[in-house]
Amino acid sequence: MSSGLEPSYDANGLVPAILQDSVSKRVLMLAYMNSEAYSLTQEHGTCHFFSRSRNEIWHKGATSGNFMKVVSIELDCDSDAILIQVNPSGPACHNGTESCFEAETEELTN
């Protein structure tokens, strides 16, 4: 599943990863990857991230069963952000919602 490209990591060795449902195109969540999480994701075909609060790798779905199966991985034009299209096996958000972007939003008007 190797994309052949390596992200440009920030000074902390991290890069933001945006997860998007491959069918609905809905944005599901934002997390961070370091080089190990990126490699594990490519190797296993399910998303692995780096927890900034716990300072460790976590396999999305390992405790909840809500794995995110990778369909594709794309880097943005500067290689400093990752878009991962996934087939989710359950809610992406830790609070049980389909997306971490479920909260009411304020619409901006001109």
Biopython code that builds the backbone (N, CA, C, O; Angstrom):
import numpy as np
from Bio.PDB.StructureBuilder import StructureBuilder

atoms = [
    (1, "MET", "N", (0.825, -1.193, 0.000)),
    (1, "MET", "CA", (0.000, 0.000, 0.000)),
    (1, "MET", "C", (0.867, 1.254, 0.000)),
    (1, "MET", "O", (0.338, 2.354, 0.158)),
    (2, "SER", "N", (2.145, 1.129, -0.167)),
    (2, "SER", "CA", (3.047, 2.270, -0.121)),
    (2, "SER", "C", (2.724, 3.286, -1.204)),
    (2, "SER", "O", (2.549, 2.936, -2.371)),
    (3, "SER", "N", (2.647, 4.563, -0.795)),
    (3, "SER", "CA", (2.370, 5.630, -1.747)),
    (3, "SER", "C", (3.635, 6.038, -2.478)),
    (3, "SER", "O", (3.570, 6.708, -3.508)),
    (4, "GLY", "N", (4.798, 5.636, -1.948)),
    (4, "GLY", "CA", (6.058, 5.995, -2.571)),
    (4, "GLY", "C", (6.551, 7.372, -2.155)),
    (4, "GLY", "O", (7.699, 7.723, -2.428)),
    (5, "LEU", "N", (5.708, 8.153, -1.501)),
    (5, "LEU", "CA", (6.093, 9.487, -1.066)),
    (5, "LEU", "C", (6.110, 9.536, 0.453)),
    (5, "LEU", "O", (5.339, 8.846, 1.120)),
    (6, "GLU", "N", (6.992, 10.355, 0.985)),
    (6, "GLU", "CA", (7.087, 10.528, 2.426)),
    (6, "GLU", "C", (6.624, 11.939, 2.763)),
    (6, "GLU", "O", (7.025, 12.893, 2.096)),
    (7, "PRO", "N", (5.788, 12.086, 3.783)),
    (7, "PRO", "CA", (5.342, 13.428, 4.181)),
    (7, "PRO", "C", (6.491, 14.283, 4.706)),
    (7, "PRO", "O", (7.534, 13.768, 5.109)),
    (8, "SER", "N", (6.281, 15.581, 4.692)),
    (8, "SER", "CA", (7.193, 16.522, 5.345)),
    (8, "SER", "C", (6.682, 16.721, 6.763)),
    (8, "SER", "O", (5.643, 17.346, 6.973)),
    (9, "TYR", "N", (7.403, 16.196, 7.724)),
    (9, "TYR", "CA", (6.996, 16.279, 9.125)),
    (9, "TYR", "C", (7.403, 17.632, 9.706)),
    (9, "TYR", "O", (8.385, 18.229, 9.266)),
    (10, "ASP", "N", (6.647, 18.115, 10.696)),
    (10, "ASP", "CA", (6.969, 19.386, 11.337)),
    (10, "ASP", "C", (8.139, 19.213, 12.311)),
    (10, "ASP", "O", (8.737, 18.139, 12.384)),
    (11, "ALA", "N", (8.456, 20.257, 13.047)),
    (11, "ALA", "CA", (9.590, 20.240, 13.969)),
    (11, "ALA", "C", (9.436, 19.188, 15.064)),
    (11, "ALA", "O", (10.429, 18.757, 15.650)),
    (12, "ASN", "N", (8.201, 18.771, 15.344)),
    (12, "ASN", "CA", (7.934, 17.736, 16.344)),
    (12, "ASN", "C", (7.856, 16.346, 15.732)),
    (12, "ASN", "O", (7.565, 15.369, 16.423)),
    (13, "GLY", "N", (8.119, 16.263, 14.423)),
    (13, "GLY", "CA", (8.071, 14.967, 13.743)),
    (13, "GLY", "C", (6.673, 14.508, 13.410)),
    (13, "GLY", "O", (6.447, 13.311, 13.234)),
    (14, "LEU", "N", (5.717, 15.437, 13.318)),
    (14, "LEU", "CA", (4.316, 15.094, 13.081)),
    (14, "LEU", "C", (3.791, 15.723, 11.798)),
    (14, "LEU", "O", (4.322, 16.723, 11.313)),
    (15, "VAL", "N", (2.748, 15.124, 11.265)),
    (15, "VAL", "CA", (2.041, 15.666, 10.113)),
    (15, "VAL", "C", (0.543, 15.429, 10.349)),
    (15, "VAL", "O", (0.155, 14.346, 10.787)),
    (16, "PRO", "N", (-0.311, 16.440, 10.058)),
    (16, "PRO", "CA", (-1.752, 16.232, 10.230)),
    (16, "PRO", "C", (-2.299, 15.274, 9.174)),
    (16, "PRO", "O", (-1.893, 15.299, 8.012)),
    (17, "ALA", "N", (-3.228, 14.434, 9.613)),
    (17, "ALA", "CA", (-3.881, 13.472, 8.722)),
    (17, "ALA", "C", (-5.387, 13.683, 8.810)),
    (17, "ALA", "O", (-5.973, 13.605, 9.890)),
    (18, "ILE", "N", (-6.000, 13.947, 7.676)),
    (18, "ILE", "CA", (-7.443, 14.152, 7.591)),
    (18, "ILE", "C", (-8.054, 12.863, 7.063)),
    (18, "ILE", "O", (-7.659, 12.374, 6.005)),
    (19, "LEU", "N", (-9.016, 12.311, 7.797)),
    (19, "LEU", "CA", (-9.711, 11.110, 7.350)),
    (19, "LEU", "C", (-11.024, 11.496, 6.712)),
    (19, "LEU", "O", (-11.785, 12.296, 7.257)),
    (20, "GLN", "N", (-11.285, 10.915, 5.542)),
    (20, "GLN", "CA", (-12.490, 11.193, 4.776)),
    (20, "GLN", "C", (-13.126, 9.866, 4.390)),
    (20, "GLN", "O", (-12.437, 8.944, 3.954)),
    (21, "ASP", "N", (-14.434, 9.773, 4.549)),
    (21, "ASP", "CA", (-15.170, 8.580, 4.120)),
    (21, "ASP", "C", (-15.050, 8.469, 2.610)),
    (21, "ASP", "O", (-15.372, 9.418, 1.895)),
    (22, "SER", "N", (-14.597, 7.335, 2.118)),
    (22, "SER", "CA", (-14.347, 7.173, 0.684)),
    (22, "SER", "C", (-15.628, 7.167, -0.145)),
    (22, "SER", "O", (-15.580, 7.427, -1.347)),
    (23, "VAL", "N", (-16.765, 6.877, 0.471)),
    (23, "VAL", "CA", (-18.037, 6.833, -0.258)),
    (23, "VAL", "C", (-18.775, 8.163, -0.162)),
    (23, "VAL", "O", (-19.105, 8.769, -1.181)),
    (24, "SER", "N", (-19.032, 8.614, 1.062)),
    (24, "SER", "CA", (-19.818, 9.842, 1.255)),
    (24, "SER", "C", (-18.988, 11.110, 1.079)),
    (24, "SER", "O", (-19.537, 12.191, 0.862)),
    (25, "LYS", "N", (-17.668, 10.976, 1.173)),
    (25, "LYS", "CA", (-16.711, 12.108, 1.096)),
    (25, "LYS", "C", (-16.787, 13.012, 2.319)),
    (25, "LYS", "O", (-16.203, 14.095, 2.316)),
    (26, "ARG", "N", (-17.481, 12.598, 3.347)),
    (26, "ARG", "CA", (-17.573, 13.377, 4.579)),
    (26, "ARG", "C", (-16.248, 13.327, 5.328)),
    (26, "ARG", "O", (-15.626, 12.269, 5.426)),
    (27, "VAL", "N", (-15.820, 14.462, 5.851)),
    (27, "VAL", "CA", (-14.625, 14.501, 6.694)),
    (27, "VAL", "C", (-14.983, 13.871, 8.034)),
    (27, "VAL", "O", (-15.964, 14.258, 8.669)),
    (28, "LEU", "N", (-14.179, 12.898, 8.459)),
    (28, "LEU", "CA", (-14.470, 12.158, 9.674)),
    (28, "LEU", "C", (-13.689, 12.643, 10.880)),
    (28, "LEU", "O", (-14.238, 12.764, 11.976)),
    (29, "MET", "N", (-12.419, 12.920, 10.683)),
    (29, "MET", "CA", (-11.592, 13.311, 11.823)),
    (29, "MET", "C", (-10.260, 13.868, 11.358)),
    (29, "MET", "O", (-9.886, 13.745, 10.192)),
    (30, "LEU", "N", (-9.559, 14.479, 12.287)),
    (30, "LEU", "CA", (-8.202, 14.950, 12.099)),
    (30, "LEU", "C", (-7.362, 14.346, 13.212)),
    (30, "LEU", "O", (-7.738, 14.386, 14.383)),
    (31, "ALA", "N", (-6.229, 13.791, 12.834)),
    (31, "ALA", "CA", (-5.297, 13.241, 13.816)),
    (31, "ALA", "C", (-3.887, 13.529, 13.309)),
    (31, "ALA", "O", (-3.714, 14.155, 12.264)),
    (32, "TYR", "N", (-2.893, 13.076, 14.047)),
    (32, "TYR", "CA", (-1.504, 13.314, 13.656)),
    (32, "TYR", "C", (-0.766, 12.002, 13.493)),
    (32, "TYR", "O", (-1.043, 11.021, 14.183)),
    (33, "MET", "N", (0.171, 12.002, 12.574)),
    (33, "MET", "CA", (1.021, 10.838, 12.344)),
    (33, "MET", "C", (2.480, 11.244, 12.466)),
    (33, "MET", "O", (2.872, 12.347, 12.084)),
    (34, "ASN", "N", (3.272, 10.332, 13.007)),
    (34, "ASN", "CA", (4.716, 10.463, 12.886)),
    (34, "ASN", "C", (5.152, 9.421, 11.857)),
    (34, "ASN", "O", (4.303, 8.730, 11.294)),
    (35, "SER", "N", (6.427, 9.295, 11.605)),
    (35, "SER", "CA", (6.865, 8.380, 10.545)),
    (35, "SER", "C", (6.492, 6.933, 10.862)),
    (35, "SER", "O", (6.174, 6.169, 9.950)),
    (36, "GLU", "N", (6.525, 6.543, 12.138)),
    (36, "GLU", "CA", (6.155, 5.176, 12.501)),
    (36, "GLU", "C", (4.670, 4.918, 12.234)),
    (36, "GLU", "O", (4.313, 3.887, 11.665)),
    (37, "ALA", "N", (3.811, 5.846, 12.640)),
    (37, "ALA", "CA", (2.373, 5.685, 12.407)),
    (37, "ALA", "C", (2.065, 5.636, 10.914)),
    (37, "ALA", "O", (1.218, 4.860, 10.473)),
    (38, "TYR", "N", (2.757, 6.468, 10.141)),
    (38, "TYR", "CA", (2.563, 6.486, 8.688)),
    (38, "TYR", "C", (2.961, 5.136, 8.084)),
    (38, "TYR", "O", (2.243, 4.589, 7.247)),
    (39, "SER", "N", (4.093, 4.611, 8.507)),
    (39, "SER", "CA", (4.554, 3.306, 8.006)),
    (39, "SER", "C", (3.610, 2.183, 8.408)),
    (39, "SER", "O", (3.295, 1.315, 7.594)),
    (40, "LEU", "N", (3.153, 2.193, 9.675)),
    (40, "LEU", "CA", (2.219, 1.156, 10.140)),
    (40, "LEU", "C", (0.907, 1.209, 9.369)),
    (40, "LEU", "O", (0.330, 0.171, 9.047)),
    (41, "THR", "N", (0.439, 2.412, 9.074)),
    (41, "THR", "CA", (-0.792, 2.574, 8.303)),
    (41, "THR", "C", (-0.635, 1.962, 6.920)),
    (41, "THR", "O", (-1.517, 1.243, 6.451)),
    (42, "GLN", "N", (0.474, 2.242, 6.274)),
    (42, "GLN", "CA", (0.722, 1.676, 4.947)),
    (42, "GLN", "C", (0.883, 0.163, 5.008)),
    (42, "GLN", "O", (0.389, -0.555, 4.139)),
    (43, "GLU", "N", (1.568, -0.314, 6.025)),
    (43, "GLU", "CA", (1.844, -1.744, 6.162)),
    (43, "GLU", "C", (0.584, -2.558, 6.444)),
    (43, "GLU", "O", (0.395, -3.628, 5.866)),
    (44, "HIS", "N", (-0.279, -2.057, 7.330)),
    (44, "HIS", "CA", (-1.440, -2.823, 7.785)),
    (44, "HIS", "C", (-2.745, -2.475, 7.065)),
    (44, "HIS", "O", (-3.698, -3.253, 7.108)),
    (45, "GLY", "N", (-2.799, -1.326, 6.410)),
    (45, "GLY", "CA", (-4.012, -0.948, 5.688)),
    (45, "GLY", "C", (-5.125, -0.414, 6.569)),
    (45, "GLY", "O", (-6.251, -0.231, 6.105)),
    (46, "THR", "N", (-4.822, -0.162, 7.835)),
    (46, "THR", "CA", (-5.748, 0.496, 8.749)),
    (46, "THR", "C", (-4.978, 1.627, 9.429)),
    (46, "THR", "O", (-3.753, 1.577, 9.536)),
    (47, "CYS", "N", (-5.702, 2.638, 9.883)),
    (47, "CYS", "CA", (-5.057, 3.860, 10.366)),
    (47, "CYS", "C", (-4.412, 3.706, 11.735)),
    (47, "CYS", "O", (-5.000, 3.163, 12.670)),
    (48, "HIS", "N", (-3.193, 4.200, 11.820)),
    (48, "HIS", "CA", (-2.429, 4.325, 13.055)),
    (48, "HIS", "C", (-2.072, 5.799, 13.191)),
    (48, "HIS", "O", (-1.798, 6.472, 12.197)),
    (49, "PHE", "N", (-2.076, 6.292, 14.409)),
    (49, "PHE", "CA", (-1.784, 7.703, 14.637)),
    (49, "PHE", "C", (-0.811, 7.853, 15.796)),
    (49, "PHE", "O", (-0.489, 6.890, 16.492)),
    (50, "PHE", "N", (-0.351, 9.089, 15.985)),
    (50, "PHE", "CA", (0.470, 9.405, 17.138)),
    (50, "PHE", "C", (-0.356, 10.273, 18.071)),
    (50, "PHE", "O", (-0.831, 11.340, 17.682)),
    (51, "SER", "N", (-0.523, 9.815, 19.297)),
    (51, "SER", "CA", (-1.263, 10.580, 20.299)),
    (51, "SER", "C", (-0.327, 11.597, 20.925)),
    (51, "SER", "O", (0.657, 11.234, 21.569)),
    (52, "ARG", "N", (-0.636, 12.866, 20.736)),
    (52, "ARG", "CA", (0.180, 13.924, 21.331)),
    (52, "ARG", "C", (-0.003, 13.966, 22.843)),
    (52, "ARG", "O", (0.940, 14.293, 23.563)),
    (53, "SER", "N", (-1.188, 13.643, 23.338)),
    (53, "SER", "CA", (-1.424, 13.696, 24.790)),
    (53, "SER", "C", (-0.785, 12.512, 25.516)),
    (53, "SER", "O", (-0.301, 12.666, 26.637)),
    (54, "ARG", "N", (-0.779, 11.343, 24.896)),
    (54, "ARG", "CA", (-0.191, 10.153, 25.530)),
    (54, "ARG", "C", (1.246, 9.893, 25.072)),
    (54, "ARG", "O", (1.950, 9.062, 25.644)),
    (55, "ASN", "N", (1.671, 10.621, 24.026)),
    (55, "ASN", "CA", (3.019, 10.483, 23.486)),
    (55, "ASN", "C", (3.307, 9.044, 23.054)),
    (55, "ASN", "O", (4.355, 8.478, 23.368)),
    (56, "GLU", "N", (2.322, 8.458, 22.308)),
    (56, "GLU", "CA", (2.493, 7.081, 21.847)),
    (56, "GLU", "C", (1.666, 6.831, 20.587)),
    (56, "GLU", "O", (0.741, 7.580, 20.273)),
    (57, "ILE", "N", (2.014, 5.777, 19.884)),
    (57, "ILE", "CA", (1.264, 5.332, 18.704)),
    (57, "ILE", "C", (-0.046, 4.707, 19.173)),
    (57, "ILE", "O", (-0.075, 3.999, 20.180)),
    (58, "TRP", "N", (-1.130, 4.971, 18.441)),
    (58, "TRP", "CA", (-2.393, 4.281, 18.704)),
    (58, "TRP", "C", (-2.987, 3.800, 17.389)),
    (58, "TRP", "O", (-2.928, 4.482, 16.367)),
    (59, "HIS", "N", (-3.556, 2.611, 17.449)),
    (59, "HIS", "CA", (-4.195, 1.979, 16.295)),
    (59, "HIS", "C", (-5.683, 2.278, 16.393)),
    (59, "HIS", "O", (-6.367, 1.748, 17.268)),
    (60, "LYS", "N", (-6.187, 3.120, 15.503)),
    (60, "LYS", "CA", (-7.599, 3.508, 15.530)),
    (60, "LYS", "C", (-8.462, 2.255, 15.425)),
    (60, "LYS", "O", (-8.359, 1.501, 14.458)),
    (61, "GLY", "N", (-9.303, 2.042, 16.417)),
    (61, "GLY", "CA", (-10.200, 0.893, 16.441)),
    (61, "GLY", "C", (-9.725, -0.259, 17.310)),
    (61, "GLY", "O", (-10.476, -1.210, 17.528)),
    (62, "ALA", "N", (-8.501, -0.198, 17.808)),
    (62, "ALA", "CA", (-7.958, -1.312, 18.594)),
    (62, "ALA", "C", (-8.797, -1.603, 19.836)),
    (62, "ALA", "O", (-8.948, -2.764, 20.215)),
    (63, "THR", "N", (-9.344, -0.572, 20.473)),
    (63, "THR", "CA", (-10.177, -0.821, 21.654)),
    (63, "THR", "C", (-11.668, -0.749, 21.334)),
    (63, "THR", "O", (-12.465, -1.444, 21.964)),
    (64, "SER", "N", (-12.056, 0.075, 20.373)),
    (64, "SER", "CA", (-13.483, 0.264, 20.055)),
    (64, "SER", "C", (-13.999, -0.693, 18.990)),
    (64, "SER", "O", (-15.200, -0.955, 18.917)),
    (65, "GLY", "N", (-13.094, -1.217, 18.162)),
    (65, "GLY", "CA", (-13.512, -2.025, 17.012)),
    (65, "GLY", "C", (-13.869, -1.174, 15.806)),
    (65, "GLY", "O", (-14.235, -1.705, 14.757)),
    (66, "ASN", "N", (-13.766, 0.138, 15.944)),
    (66, "ASN", "CA", (-14.112, 1.058, 14.851)),
    (66, "ASN", "C", (-12.875, 1.367, 14.005)),
    (66, "ASN", "O", (-12.362, 2.486, 14.011)),
    (67, "PHE", "N", (-12.414, 0.351, 13.280)),
    (67, "PHE", "CA", (-11.232, 0.495, 12.444)),
    (67, "PHE", "C", (-11.533, 1.351, 11.219)),
    (67, "PHE", "O", (-12.669, 1.416, 10.750)),
    (68, "MET", "N", (-10.510, 1.993, 10.722)),
    (68, "MET", "CA", (-10.595, 2.813, 9.519)),
    (68, "MET", "C", (-9.735, 2.150, 8.446)),
    (68, "MET", "O", (-8.512, 2.296, 8.442)),
    (69, "LYS", "N", (-10.394, 1.410, 7.521)),
    (69, "LYS", "CA", (-9.664, 0.705, 6.462)),
    (69, "LYS", "C", (-9.281, 1.686, 5.372)),
    (69, "LYS", "O", (-10.133, 2.379, 4.816)),
    (70, "VAL", "N", (-8.004, 1.739, 5.076)),
    (70, "VAL", "CA", (-7.473, 2.698, 4.111)),
    (70, "VAL", "C", (-7.834, 2.299, 2.687)),
    (70, "VAL", "O", (-7.622, 1.161, 2.269)),
    (71, "VAL", "N", (-8.388, 3.269, 1.948)),
    (71, "VAL", "CA", (-8.666, 3.109, 0.521)),
    (71, "VAL", "C", (-7.568, 3.804, -0.281)),
    (71, "VAL", "O", (-7.065, 3.260, -1.264)),
    (72, "SER", "N", (-7.203, 5.013, 0.150)),
    (72, "SER", "CA", (-6.136, 5.744, -0.536)),
    (72, "SER", "C", (-5.483, 6.729, 0.417)),
    (72, "SER", "O", (-6.082, 7.167, 1.399)),
    (73, "ILE", "N", (-4.240, 7.065, 0.101)),
    (73, "ILE", "CA", (-3.483, 8.055, 0.858)),
    (73, "ILE", "C", (-2.932, 9.059, -0.143)),
    (73, "ILE", "O", (-2.281, 8.691, -1.121)),
    (74, "GLU", "N", (-3.204, 10.336, 0.116)),
    (74, "GLU", "CA", (-2.688, 11.397, -0.746)),
    (74, "GLU", "C", (-1.994, 12.440, 0.120)),
    (74, "GLU", "O", (-2.442, 12.745, 1.225)),
    (75, "LEU", "N", (-0.904, 12.976, -0.392)),
    (75, "LEU", "CA", (-0.236, 14.096, 0.255)),
    (75, "LEU", "C", (-0.663, 15.365, -0.456)),
    (75, "LEU", "O", (-0.918, 15.356, -1.660)),
    (76, "ASP", "N", (-0.742, 16.467, 0.298)),
    (76, "ASP", "CA", (-1.075, 17.735, -0.349)),
    (76, "ASP", "C", (0.132, 18.230, -1.151)),
    (76, "ASP", "O", (1.176, 17.577, -1.182)),
    (77, "CYS", "N", (-0.019, 19.377, -1.790)),
    (77, "CYS", "CA", (0.998, 19.880, -2.716)),
    (77, "CYS", "C", (2.347, 20.146, -2.052)),
    (77, "CYS", "O", (3.376, 20.123, -2.727)),
    (78, "ASP", "N", (2.360, 20.398, -0.745)),
    (78, "ASP", "CA", (3.605, 20.635, -0.011)),
    (78, "ASP", "C", (4.061, 19.411, 0.775)),
    (78, "ASP", "O", (5.095, 19.453, 1.443)),
    (79, "SER", "N", (3.316, 18.345, 0.704)),
    (79, "SER", "CA", (3.584, 17.105, 1.448)),
    (79, "SER", "C", (3.550, 17.297, 2.955)),
    (79, "SER", "O", (4.132, 16.506, 3.697)),
    (80, "ASP", "N", (2.852, 18.374, 3.424)),
    (80, "ASP", "CA", (2.799, 18.606, 4.866)),
    (80, "ASP", "C", (1.417, 18.367, 5.463)),
    (80, "ASP", "O", (1.132, 18.805, 6.577)),
    (81, "ALA", "N", (0.565, 17.676, 4.723)),
    (81, "ALA", "CA", (-0.732, 17.226, 5.221)),
    (81, "ALA", "C", (-1.105, 15.976, 4.421)),
    (81, "ALA", "O", (-0.753, 15.836, 3.250)),
    (82, "ILE", "N", (-1.824, 15.080, 5.085)),
    (82, "ILE", "CA", (-2.214, 13.812, 4.469)),
    (82, "ILE", "C", (-3.731, 13.729, 4.418)),
    (82, "ILE", "O", (-4.413, 14.053, 5.390)),
    (83, "LEU", "N", (-4.254, 13.294, 3.282)),
    (83, "LEU", "CA", (-5.678, 12.987, 3.148)),
    (83, "LEU", "C", (-5.784, 11.478, 2.994)),
    (83, "LEU", "O", (-5.227, 10.895, 2.063)),
    (84, "ILE", "N", (-6.503, 10.856, 3.916)),
    (84, "ILE", "CA", (-6.678, 9.404, 3.879)),
    (84, "ILE", "C", (-8.146, 9.108, 3.670)),
    (84, "ILE", "O", (-8.984, 9.436, 4.509)),
    (85, "GLN", "N", (-8.449, 8.488, 2.550)),
    (85, "GLN", "CA", (-9.823, 8.048, 2.319)),
    (85, "GLN", "C", (-9.950, 6.652, 2.907)),
    (85, "GLN", "O", (-9.106, 5.783, 2.688)),
    (86, "VAL", "N", (-11.039, 6.457, 3.667)),
    (86, "VAL", "CA", (-11.218, 5.216, 4.413)),
    (86, "VAL", "C", (-12.621, 4.649, 4.236)),
    (86, "VAL", "O", (-13.558, 5.347, 3.849)),
    (87, "ASN", "N", (-12.728, 3.363, 4.532)),
    (87, "ASN", "CA", (-14.015, 2.699, 4.723)),
    (87, "ASN", "C", (-14.101, 2.428, 6.226)),
    (87, "ASN", "O", (-13.461, 1.501, 6.723)),
    (88, "PRO", "N", (-14.889, 3.231, 6.956)),
    (88, "PRO", "CA", (-14.966, 3.046, 8.408)),
    (88, "PRO", "C", (-15.806, 1.830, 8.772)),
    (88, "PRO", "O", (-16.792, 1.518, 8.103)),
    (89, "SER", "N", (-15.401, 1.140, 9.849)),
    (89, "SER", "CA", (-16.198, 0.006, 10.331)),
    (89, "SER", "C", (-17.054, 0.406, 11.525)),
    (89, "SER", "O", (-17.610, -0.445, 12.219)),
    (90, "GLY", "N", (-17.151, 1.704, 11.751)),
    (90, "GLY", "CA", (-17.951, 2.230, 12.855)),
    (90, "GLY", "C", (-17.694, 3.716, 12.961)),
    (90, "GLY", "O", (-17.031, 4.296, 12.102)),
    (91, "PRO", "N", (-18.213, 4.341, 14.010)),
    (91, "PRO", "CA", (-18.024, 5.779, 14.185)),
    (91, "PRO", "C", (-16.540, 6.148, 14.260)),
    (91, "PRO", "O", (-15.737, 5.410, 14.830)),
    (92, "ALA", "N", (-16.193, 7.283, 13.685)),
    (92, "ALA", "CA", (-14.809, 7.751, 13.732)),
    (92, "ALA", "C", (-14.498, 8.460, 15.045)),
    (92, "ALA", "O", (-13.362, 8.420, 15.518)),
    (93, "CYS", "N", (-15.492, 9.105, 15.633)),
    (93, "CYS", "CA", (-15.254, 9.923, 16.817)),
    (93, "CYS", "C", (-15.336, 9.094, 18.100)),
    (93, "CYS", "O", (-16.147, 8.175, 18.208)),
    (94, "HIS", "N", (-14.492, 9.433, 19.057)),
    (94, "HIS", "CA", (-14.480, 8.726, 20.335)),
    (94, "HIS", "C", (-15.787, 8.899, 21.114)),
    (94, "HIS", "O", (-16.064, 8.128, 22.032)),
    (95, "ASN", "N", (-16.595, 9.912, 20.754)),
    (95, "ASN", "CA", (-17.868, 10.098, 21.469)),
    (95, "ASN", "C", (-19.021, 9.343, 20.808)),
    (95, "ASN", "O", (-20.175, 9.489, 21.212)),
    (96, "GLY", "N", (-18.705, 8.530, 19.784)),
    (96, "GLY", "CA", (-19.703, 7.669, 19.165)),
    (96, "GLY", "C", (-20.391, 8.227, 17.939)),
    (96, "GLY", "O", (-21.262, 7.570, 17.369)),
    (97, "THR", "N", (-20.020, 9.428, 17.520)),
    (97, "THR", "CA", (-20.619, 10.003, 16.320)),
    (97, "THR", "C", (-19.823, 9.595, 15.080)),
    (97, "THR", "O", (-18.638, 9.270, 15.157)),
    (98, "GLU", "N", (-20.500, 9.620, 13.955)),
    (98, "GLU", "CA", (-19.883, 9.235, 12.687)),
    (98, "GLU", "C", (-18.637, 10.061, 12.399)),
    (98, "GLU", "O", (-17.633, 9.535, 11.919)),
    (99, "SER", "N", (-18.705, 11.343, 12.692)),
    (99, "SER", "CA", (-17.620, 12.280, 12.432)),
    (99, "SER", "C", (-17.306, 13.074, 13.694)),
    (99, "SER", "O", (-18.174, 13.274, 14.544)),
    (100, "CYS", "N", (-16.076, 13.519, 13.809)),
    (100, "CYS", "CA", (-15.704, 14.410, 14.912)),
    (100, "CYS", "C", (-16.239, 15.822, 14.679)),
    (100, "CYS", "O", (-16.141, 16.684, 15.552)),
    (101, "PHE", "N", (-16.800, 16.046, 13.506)),
    (101, "PHE", "CA", (-17.326, 17.358, 13.140)),
    (101, "PHE", "C", (-18.848, 17.348, 13.176)),
    (101, "PHE", "O", (-19.498, 17.764, 12.217)),
    (102, "GLU", "N", (-19.417, 16.874, 14.281)),
    (102, "GLU", "CA", (-20.861, 16.760, 14.452)),
    (102, "GLU", "C", (-21.468, 17.958, 15.171)),
    (102, "GLU", "O", (-22.680, 18.165, 15.103)),
    (103, "ALA", "N", (-20.659, 18.739, 15.848)),
    (103, "ALA", "CA", (-21.179, 19.840, 16.643)),
    (103, "ALA", "C", (-21.832, 20.875, 15.746)),
    (103, "ALA", "O", (-21.492, 21.013, 14.571)),
    (104, "GLU", "N", (-22.781, 21.600, 16.329)),
    (104, "GLU", "CA", (-23.428, 22.669, 15.564)),
    (104, "GLU", "C", (-22.372, 23.695, 15.143)),
    (104, "GLU", "O", (-21.450, 24.009, 15.897)),
    (105, "THR", "N", (-22.530, 24.196, 13.943)),
    (105, "THR", "CA", (-21.577, 25.173, 13.447)),
    (105, "THR", "C", (-22.267, 26.494, 13.190)),
    (105, "THR", "O", (-23.475, 26.559, 12.960)),
    (106, "GLU", "N", (-21.486, 27.518, 13.234)),
    (106, "GLU", "CA", (-21.993, 28.864, 12.958)),
    (106, "GLU", "C", (-21.673, 29.183, 11.509)),
    (106, "GLU", "O", (-20.515, 29.137, 11.095)),
    (107, "GLU", "N", (-22.698, 29.503, 10.746)),
    (107, "GLU", "CA", (-22.469, 29.863, 9.347)),
    (107, "GLU", "C", (-22.031, 31.309, 9.248)),
    (107, "GLU", "O", (-22.600, 32.200, 9.880)),
    (108, "LEU", "N", (-21.022, 31.517, 8.449)),
    (108, "LEU", "CA", (-20.514, 32.873, 8.248)),
    (108, "LEU", "C", (-21.229, 33.514, 7.069)),
    (108, "LEU", "O", (-21.436, 32.879, 6.034)),
    (109, "THR", "N", (-21.593, 34.734, 7.227)),
    (109, "THR", "CA", (-22.215, 35.462, 6.122)),
    (109, "THR", "C", (-21.374, 36.691, 5.818)),
    (109, "THR", "O", (-20.680, 37.220, 6.686)),
    (110, "ASN", "N", (-21.447, 37.126, 4.592)),
    (110, "ASN", "CA", (-20.678, 38.322, 4.183)),
    (110, "ASN", "C", (-21.434, 39.569, 4.486)),
    (110, "ASN", "O", (-20.950, 40.667, 4.213)),
]
sb = StructureBuilder()
sb.init_structure("model")
sb.init_model(0)
sb.init_chain("A")
sb.init_seg("    ")
for serial, (resi, resn, name, xyz) in enumerate(atoms, 1):
    if name == "N":
        sb.init_residue(resn, " ", resi, " ")
    sb.init_atom(name, np.array(xyz, "f"), 0.0, 1.0, " ", f" {name:<3s}", serial, name[0])
structure = sb.get_structure()
